[in-house]
Amino acid sequence: MRIAVIGTGLMGTSVALAARRRGDDVAGWDPDPDVLARAAARDAIQPADSLDRALGGAELVVVAAPIAQLPSTVSAVLAATTDATVTDVGSTKASVVKAAEGSPRFVGGHPICGSEARGPDHASAALFEGATWFLTPVAHTDPTRHRAVHSFATALGATPVAIDADAHDRLVAMTSHVPHVLANIVANQTGASRIEGHEPLAHAGGSLRDMTRIAGANPRIWVDIYLDNADAIRAALQEHRRRIEQVESALEQGDAGFLARWIGEASHSRRRMLEREYPDPGALHRLRVHIPDRPGVFAGITQALGAERINIEDFEMHHISPERGGTLTLLVAGEDAAQRGAALLESQGYSVVVSAVIDED
């Protein structure tokens, strides 16, 4: 199939690489000549020197422009083509669906994947494997076009899910955009605070690091996302404010019952989320291992656990300093496996703390 990718940053180049891997002919164009050249150097696209030339003969056009330029770019692509099916990969949908003005050839799209890195140098053909790929057809969408984009997303390894554009924006506000807002709030509040001369950031624990991992993300991308999805983000923040006021009231009144139910509800919600990734989240245990900062430590630990047939479900590394080393957090399934793993690593001189991921009590 002849495909045109408009916008050759991380997402566009990843689409191109994945399409090339399955044998498609992919042309590409980007308003930034350097970005276009870097995508071409990855052998992801055949670079075109204009939008019209990139669109020539295309059966499917994938628009991967920045959020602020996405509606106008989709409109320009629809105006410049007569037969091509057009889709996009933007993280907000209502504005671009509106810009398409009910064209039967347009099917809005949003693959739920990405990277904290950006640009074509970090693109990957495997980016979409296992990802949810939202599609936002409307009443006037040609069913044949919808099926074509659905099949394309499937071929790239994703799972397509149809959703209304406004519902999509409310959903991603809650699951992606508001978490970024809250991470920034916590990071900024902590960074601006002093407590009797002590700087909180200098004494940050794992909770703060975990909650603020996504804080400070690329403002060139996130300012546009916040503004484009402002109504849905504001509505979600208003609900957050109501829930925070409930907690404040419980603290003021010493309402232990409310706080216990509130924490229990959060545990249940987190378990439901983890059930998508693990067959039995309740069986997951953490092994927190203090490790020195030297080559080969991580490999030695994984090999030792593998030799005992203890499977690592997931892991995370936190570096403290060259002198103090860091903490390696391993997830394993089953209390017995966790205890065996801890005993093995302690016999090799490591300090290990074992805890359940979900407190069933």
C-alpha positions as CSV (number, residue, x, y, z in Angstrom):
1,M,0.0,0.0,0.0
2,R,1.1,3.5,-0.7
3,I,1.2,5.5,2.5
4,A,2.0,9.2,3.2
5,V,3.2,10.2,6.7
6,I,2.8,13.9,7.3
7,G,5.0,14.9,10.3
8,T,8.1,12.8,10.8
9,G,8.8,13.1,14.5
10,L,8.7,10.2,17.0
11,M,5.2,9.1,16.2
12,G,5.2,9.7,12.5
13,T,8.5,8.0,11.9
14,S,7.5,5.1,14.1
15,V,4.4,4.6,12.0
16,A,6.5,4.8,8.9
17,L,9.0,2.2,10.2
18,A,6.2,-0.2,11.2
19,A,4.6,0.2,7.8
20,R,7.8,-0.3,6.0
21,R,8.4,-3.4,8.0
22,R,5.2,-4.9,6.7
23,G,6.1,-4.0,3.1
24,D,4.3,-0.7,2.5
25,D,5.6,2.1,0.3
26,V,5.9,5.1,2.6
27,A,6.5,8.8,1.5
28,G,7.0,11.4,4.2
29,W,7.0,15.2,4.6
30,D,7.7,17.5,7.5
31,P,7.9,21.3,7.5
32,D,11.3,21.0,9.3
33,P,13.8,19.9,6.7
34,D,16.2,18.6,9.5
35,V,13.5,16.4,11.0
36,L,12.6,15.1,7.6
37,A,16.2,14.3,6.8
38,R,16.7,12.4,10.0
39,A,13.6,10.3,9.3
40,A,14.9,9.5,5.9
41,A,18.3,8.6,7.4
42,R,16.4,5.9,9.4
43,D,15.2,4.5,6.1
44,A,11.7,5.1,7.3
45,I,10.4,7.2,4.5
46,Q,11.0,8.4,1.0
47,P,11.3,12.1,1.6
48,A,9.2,14.5,-0.4
49,D,10.0,18.2,-0.9
50,S,6.4,19.3,-0.5
51,L,3.1,18.2,1.1
52,D,1.5,17.7,-2.4
53,R,4.3,15.5,-3.6
54,A,4.1,13.4,-0.4
55,L,0.4,12.9,-1.0
56,G,0.8,11.9,-4.6
57,G,-0.8,8.5,-5.1
58,A,-1.3,7.8,-1.4
59,E,-4.0,5.4,-0.4
60,L,-3.7,6.2,3.3
61,V,-2.4,9.4,4.8
62,V,-1.3,9.4,8.5
63,V,-1.0,13.0,9.9
64,A,1.4,13.2,12.8
65,A,1.7,16.9,13.2
66,P,2.0,18.6,16.6
67,I,-1.4,19.2,18.4
68,A,-1.5,22.9,17.7
69,Q,-1.1,22.3,13.9
70,L,-3.1,19.1,13.7
71,P,-6.5,20.4,12.8
72,S,-5.2,22.8,10.0
73,T,-2.9,20.0,8.7
74,V,-5.8,17.5,8.5
75,S,-7.9,20.1,6.7
76,A,-5.1,20.8,4.2
77,V,-4.6,17.1,3.5
78,L,-8.3,16.5,2.9
79,A,-8.4,19.5,0.6
80,A,-5.3,18.3,-1.3
81,T,-6.6,14.7,-1.9
82,T,-9.7,13.2,-3.4
83,D,-9.4,9.5,-2.8
84,A,-7.0,8.9,0.1
85,T,-8.2,7.7,3.5
86,V,-6.9,10.2,6.1
87,T,-6.2,9.5,9.8
88,D,-4.1,11.0,12.5
89,V,-2.2,10.0,15.7
90,G,-3.0,13.1,17.9
91,S,-3.6,12.7,21.6
92,T,-6.7,14.9,21.5
93,K,-9.6,14.3,19.1
94,A,-12.5,16.7,19.3
95,S,-10.7,19.6,17.6
96,V,-9.3,17.5,14.7
97,V,-12.6,15.7,14.1
98,K,-14.3,19.1,14.0
99,A,-11.7,20.4,11.5
100,A,-12.4,17.4,9.2
101,E,-16.0,18.7,8.9
102,G,-17.6,15.3,8.7
103,S,-15.5,14.1,5.7
104,P,-16.3,10.5,5.1
105,R,-12.6,9.9,4.3
106,F,-11.3,10.9,7.7
107,V,-11.0,8.6,10.7
108,G,-9.5,10.1,13.8
109,G,-6.9,8.0,15.6
110,H,-4.8,8.0,18.8
111,P,-2.4,5.2,19.6
112,I,-1.8,5.0,23.4
113,C,1.9,4.7,23.4
114,G,4.9,6.9,23.1
115,S,8.1,7.8,24.8
116,E,9.6,10.5,27.0
117,A,12.1,10.9,24.2
118,R,11.1,12.7,21.0
119,G,12.2,13.0,17.4
120,P,12.8,10.5,14.6
121,D,16.0,9.3,16.1
122,H,14.1,7.6,18.9
123,A,11.3,6.1,16.7
124,S,10.7,2.4,16.7
125,A,8.7,0.0,14.5
126,A,7.7,-1.8,17.7
127,L,6.2,1.2,19.4
128,F,2.6,0.2,18.7
129,E,2.8,-3.5,19.6
130,G,0.3,-4.3,22.3
131,A,-1.0,-0.7,22.4
132,T,-4.6,0.4,22.4
133,W,-5.3,2.5,19.2
134,F,-8.4,4.7,19.7
135,L,-10.4,5.4,16.5
136,T,-13.1,8.1,16.4
137,P,-15.4,7.6,13.4
138,V,-18.5,9.8,13.2
139,A,-21.9,9.3,11.6
140,H,-20.7,10.3,8.2
141,T,-17.5,8.2,8.2
142,D,-17.3,5.8,5.3
143,P,-17.4,2.3,6.9
144,T,-14.8,1.1,4.3
145,R,-12.4,3.8,5.4
146,H,-13.0,2.9,9.1
147,R,-12.2,-0.7,8.3
148,A,-9.0,0.3,6.4
149,V,-7.7,2.3,9.4
150,H,-8.7,-0.4,11.8
151,S,-6.8,-3.0,9.7
152,F,-3.8,-0.8,9.5
153,A,-3.6,-0.3,13.2
154,T,-4.0,-4.0,13.7
155,A,-1.2,-4.8,11.3
156,L,1.1,-2.5,13.2
157,G,0.5,-4.6,16.4
158,A,-2.1,-2.4,18.1
159,T,-5.7,-3.1,19.3
160,P,-8.1,-0.7,17.7
161,V,-11.0,0.6,19.9
162,A,-13.8,2.8,18.6
163,I,-14.8,5.8,20.8
164,D,-16.6,9.1,20.5
165,A,-14.2,12.0,20.1
166,D,-15.5,14.0,23.1
167,A,-15.6,10.8,25.2
168,H,-12.0,10.2,24.2
169,D,-10.9,13.6,25.3
170,R,-12.6,13.2,28.7
171,L,-11.0,9.7,29.1
172,V,-7.4,10.9,28.3
173,A,-7.9,13.9,30.5
174,M,-8.5,11.6,33.4
175,T,-5.9,8.9,32.6
176,S,-3.1,11.0,31.1
177,H,-3.4,14.8,31.1
178,V,-4.6,15.3,34.7
179,P,-1.9,13.0,36.1
180,H,0.7,15.2,34.4
181,V,-1.0,18.3,35.9
182,L,-0.9,16.8,39.4
183,A,2.7,15.6,39.0
184,N,3.7,19.2,38.1
185,I,1.8,20.6,41.1
186,V,3.4,18.2,43.6
187,A,6.9,18.8,42.1
188,N,6.5,22.6,42.1
189,Q,5.0,22.7,45.6
190,T,7.8,20.6,47.0
191,G,10.5,22.5,45.1
192,A,9.2,25.9,46.3
193,S,9.0,24.8,50.0
194,R,11.3,25.1,52.9
195,I,10.6,23.6,56.3
196,E,12.6,25.2,59.1
197,G,15.6,25.5,56.7
198,H,15.3,22.0,55.3
199,E,14.8,21.6,51.5
200,P,12.2,18.8,51.0
201,L,13.7,17.8,47.6
202,A,16.9,16.9,49.3
203,H,15.1,14.3,51.3
204,A,12.7,13.0,48.7
205,G,11.5,9.4,49.2
206,G,10.2,6.9,46.8
207,S,6.6,8.1,47.0
208,L,7.6,11.6,45.7
209,R,9.9,10.2,43.0
210,D,7.2,7.8,41.8
211,M,4.5,10.5,41.7
212,T,6.6,13.1,40.0
213,R,8.3,10.9,37.4
214,I,6.2,12.5,34.6
215,A,6.6,16.1,35.9
216,G,8.4,18.6,33.7
217,A,7.6,16.8,30.5
218,N,8.4,18.6,27.2
219,P,6.5,22.0,27.5
220,R,6.4,22.4,23.7
221,I,4.1,19.3,23.6
222,W,2.2,19.6,26.8
223,V,1.2,23.2,26.7
224,D,-0.6,22.5,23.4
225,I,-2.2,19.4,24.9
226,Y,-3.4,21.3,28.0
227,L,-4.9,24.1,25.9
228,D,-6.5,21.9,23.3
229,N,-8.2,19.7,26.0
230,A,-8.7,22.5,28.5
231,D,-12.5,21.9,29.1
232,A,-12.1,18.2,29.9
233,I,-9.0,18.8,32.1
234,R,-10.8,21.6,34.0
235,A,-13.8,19.3,34.6
236,A,-11.6,16.5,35.9
237,L,-9.6,18.9,38.1
238,Q,-12.9,20.2,39.6
239,E,-13.8,16.6,40.6
240,H,-10.3,16.2,42.1
241,R,-10.9,19.4,44.1
242,R,-14.1,18.0,45.5
243,R,-12.4,14.7,46.5
244,I,-9.5,16.6,48.1
245,E,-12.0,18.6,50.1
246,Q,-13.6,15.3,51.3
247,V,-10.2,14.2,52.6
248,E,-9.5,17.6,54.2
249,S,-12.8,17.3,56.0
250,A,-12.1,13.8,57.2
251,L,-8.7,14.9,58.6
252,E,-10.3,17.9,60.3
253,Q,-13.0,15.6,61.9
254,G,-10.6,12.7,62.7
255,D,-12.8,10.5,60.6
256,A,-10.8,7.3,60.6
257,G,-13.7,5.3,59.0
258,F,-13.8,7.5,56.0
259,L,-10.0,7.4,55.5
260,A,-10.0,3.6,55.8
261,R,-12.7,3.2,53.2
262,W,-11.0,5.8,51.0
263,I,-7.7,4.0,51.0
264,G,-9.5,0.7,50.5
265,E,-11.3,2.0,47.4
266,A,-8.0,3.2,46.0
267,S,-6.4,-0.2,46.5
268,H,-9.4,-1.9,44.8
269,S,-9.1,0.6,41.8
270,R,-5.4,0.0,41.5
271,R,-5.9,-3.8,41.5
272,R,-8.4,-3.4,38.7
273,M,-5.9,-1.5,36.7
274,L,-3.1,-4.0,37.3
275,E,-5.4,-6.9,36.3
276,R,-4.9,-5.8,32.7
277,E,-1.1,-6.5,33.0
278,Y,-0.9,-9.4,35.5
279,P,-3.2,-12.5,35.9
280,D,-3.2,-12.1,39.7
281,P,-2.1,-8.7,41.0
282,G,-2.7,-9.9,44.6
283,A,0.2,-12.4,44.2
284,L,2.7,-9.7,43.2
285,H,5.5,-9.0,45.6
286,R,8.3,-6.4,45.6
287,L,11.9,-7.1,46.3
288,R,13.7,-3.9,47.1
289,V,17.4,-4.6,46.8
290,H,20.1,-2.2,47.8
291,I,22.9,-2.5,45.2
292,P,26.3,-0.9,44.7
293,D,27.1,1.3,41.7
294,R,29.4,-1.0,39.7
295,P,29.2,-2.8,36.4
296,G,27.5,-6.2,36.2
297,V,25.5,-6.1,39.4
298,F,22.1,-6.1,37.7
299,A,23.1,-8.9,35.3
300,G,24.3,-11.0,38.2
301,I,21.1,-10.6,40.1
302,T,18.9,-11.5,37.1
303,Q,21.0,-14.5,36.3
304,A,20.9,-15.7,39.9
305,L,17.1,-15.5,40.0
306,G,16.8,-17.0,36.6
307,A,18.9,-20.0,37.6
308,E,16.4,-20.6,40.4
309,R,13.5,-20.2,37.9
310,I,12.2,-17.1,39.7
311,N,10.6,-15.0,37.0
312,I,10.9,-11.2,37.1
313,E,7.6,-9.7,36.2
314,D,8.9,-6.1,36.1
315,F,11.7,-4.0,37.5
316,E,12.8,-0.5,38.3
317,M,16.1,1.1,39.1
318,H,16.6,4.1,41.3
319,H,20.1,5.5,41.5
320,I,21.0,7.4,44.7
321,S,24.7,8.4,44.2
322,P,28.0,6.8,43.0
323,E,29.0,6.3,46.6
324,R,25.7,5.0,48.0
325,G,24.6,3.0,44.9
326,G,20.9,2.6,44.5
327,T,17.7,0.6,44.9
328,L,16.6,-2.1,42.5
329,T,12.9,-3.0,42.8
330,L,11.9,-6.3,41.4
331,L,8.3,-7.6,41.0
332,V,7.8,-11.4,41.2
333,A,4.6,-13.4,41.4
334,G,3.9,-15.4,44.6
335,E,5.1,-15.0,48.1
336,D,7.1,-18.2,48.0
337,A,9.0,-17.0,45.0
338,A,9.6,-13.7,46.6
339,Q,10.9,-15.2,49.8
340,R,13.2,-17.6,47.9
341,G,14.5,-14.8,45.8
342,A,15.2,-12.7,48.9
343,A,17.0,-15.5,50.7
344,L,19.1,-16.1,47.6
345,L,20.1,-12.5,47.2
346,E,20.8,-12.1,50.9
347,S,23.1,-15.1,50.8
348,Q,25.1,-13.2,48.2
349,G,25.4,-10.2,50.5
350,Y,22.5,-8.0,49.4
351,S,20.1,-6.3,51.7
352,V,16.5,-7.1,50.6
353,V,13.1,-6.0,51.8
354,V,10.0,-7.9,50.6
355,S,6.5,-6.5,50.5
356,A,3.2,-7.2,48.7
357,V,2.3,-4.9,45.9
358,I,-1.3,-4.9,47.0
359,D,-2.1,-5.1,50.7
360,E,-5.0,-7.6,50.9
361,D,-5.7,-6.7,54.5
